[in-house]
Amino acid sequence: MMRGDQKIFIPNPHGGDIGTPLLKQILKEFDNGLEEWIRLEK
């Protein structure tokens, strides 16, 4: 995942595609920290 020059790596030890439920959980958790992410970028 990239934002500008910053990158976030989402580990995937399985090496394959991740399922929809896990992707939804990751996005939900990211959304909860979105304001902090924006604040840290400044």
C-alpha positions as CSV (number, residue, x, y, z in Angstrom):
1,M,0.0,0.0,0.0
2,M,1.5,3.4,-0.9
3,R,0.6,7.0,-0.1
4,G,2.9,9.5,-1.7
5,D,6.5,8.3,-1.0
6,Q,5.4,6.2,2.1
7,K,4.8,2.5,1.8
8,I,3.0,0.1,4.2
9,F,3.7,-3.6,3.7
10,I,1.0,-5.9,4.6
11,P,2.5,-9.3,5.5
12,N,1.1,-12.3,3.7
13,P,3.0,-15.5,4.8
14,H,0.9,-17.6,2.5
15,G,2.3,-15.9,-0.6
16,G,-1.0,-16.2,-2.4
17,D,-4.1,-14.0,-2.7
18,I,-5.8,-13.1,0.6
19,G,-9.5,-13.7,1.0
20,T,-12.3,-11.1,1.1
21,P,-12.9,-11.4,4.8
22,L,-9.3,-10.7,5.7
23,L,-9.1,-7.8,3.2
24,K,-12.2,-6.3,4.8
25,Q,-10.7,-6.6,8.2
26,I,-7.5,-5.0,7.2
27,L,-9.3,-2.1,5.5
28,K,-11.5,-1.6,8.5
29,E,-8.5,-1.5,10.9
30,F,-6.7,0.9,8.5
31,D,-9.8,3.2,8.4
32,N,-9.8,3.4,12.2
33,G,-6.2,4.7,12.0
34,L,-6.7,6.9,9.0
35,E,-6.7,10.2,10.9
36,E,-3.5,9.3,12.7
37,W,-1.9,8.3,9.3
38,I,-2.9,11.7,7.9
39,R,-1.5,13.5,10.9
40,L,1.8,11.6,10.8
41,E,2.2,12.5,7.1
42,K,2.3,16.2,7.8
